[in-house]
Amino acid sequence: MHRERAKILKYEEPLGISRAELHERFVKSYEEPVLIIDLHGIDLLDSTFLSELVQLRTHRNEHGLESGRLVIDSPYVRTALNAVGLEYNWSVYESLDEALASVD
């Protein structure tokens, strides 16, 4: 396993979290060489989370880092990401094990 090389962020669906609070949770991982965001078990994403993904992707691209990997097991979440064009900017996996196996 490649767990030692990957920073894994488990996204919990916090109701009512502010954009600043969400950003604070994510900003610590902006510079991680290998980033996996685990959305396993999440069925809905709000605009705050989608905005943070865009900001994270932009930062990583500007600093020469790969966008990262998303673990998504919900067709609704995949549809939401696809609707705003984010699914094409991230490597998407159905399980954490698949995402970890993709790490060189």
N, C-alpha and C positions, 0 to 999 in steps of 0.2 A: 504494500500500500504506500501511497505517496502523501499520507496525512501530514508528515513532518514538513513537506514543502508548501502545503496549501494553507492559506488562512480561510477558515470556514465561518461564514456569518449565517447563523440561523435566524431567519426573519420570523418573528412572532407577530401576530396581527393585533397590535395595540390600538384599541379604540381611542380616538381623541388625542393621539400624539401630535404634537406640533411639528412643523417643518424643521424648526431649529433642533428639537429633541432628536428627531430621526437623523438629521445631518450629523449631530454629535455622535450618534451610534456608528455611523458609517465612516466618518472622516478619518478615524484611526486606521482604517484599512485601505485608504486611497492609494498608498504607495506599496502595498504588498505585491510582490512579484507574481504570485499565483493566488487569485481570489475566487472563491466559490460562495455564491449566495444561495442558501438553501431555502427554497420556498415550499418544500414538501408539506402538504397538509393545508396550504393556504388556498382558499377558493376565490377571494376577492382582493383586488389591489385598488388603492385609492390614488388620487392625483398627487398626493404628497409623496408617496412611494415612487410612482412613475417619474416624477420630477427629480427625485434623488438619484434614480438610476441614470437619467440623462446627464445630470451633473457629474456623477461618478465616471460614466463612460467618457465624457468630454475631458475631464481631468486626466484620466489614464491615457487617453489618446494623445493629449498634448505633452505628456511626459514619457511617451514611447513604451507604454505598458499595454499588454493585451487587455481588452475590455473585461474579461473574466468569464466565469461560467455560472449559469443559473441552473438550479435543480427545480424542475417544475413537474408536478404530477397532475395538475388540474387543467382540463381542456379550457376552462373559463379564463384562467390566467394566461395560457398560451394565446388565446383569442385576443385578450386585452393587449398583450405585448405586441402581437402581430398588427392590431388595429392602429397602434401608434408608431409602428416601424421599429420597435426595440428588439424584437426577436431576431432580426437579421444582424444586429450589432453585438450579440452575445452568443457564446456557445451554450446550447440548451440541452440538458440531460434529464431523463426521467427519474434517476436515482442518484444519491450521493456517491454510491460505489462507482457508477458509470463516470461521473464527473472526476472522481479521484483517479480512476484508471486512465483518464485522458491526459493526466499530468505527466510530462516526459521525465 
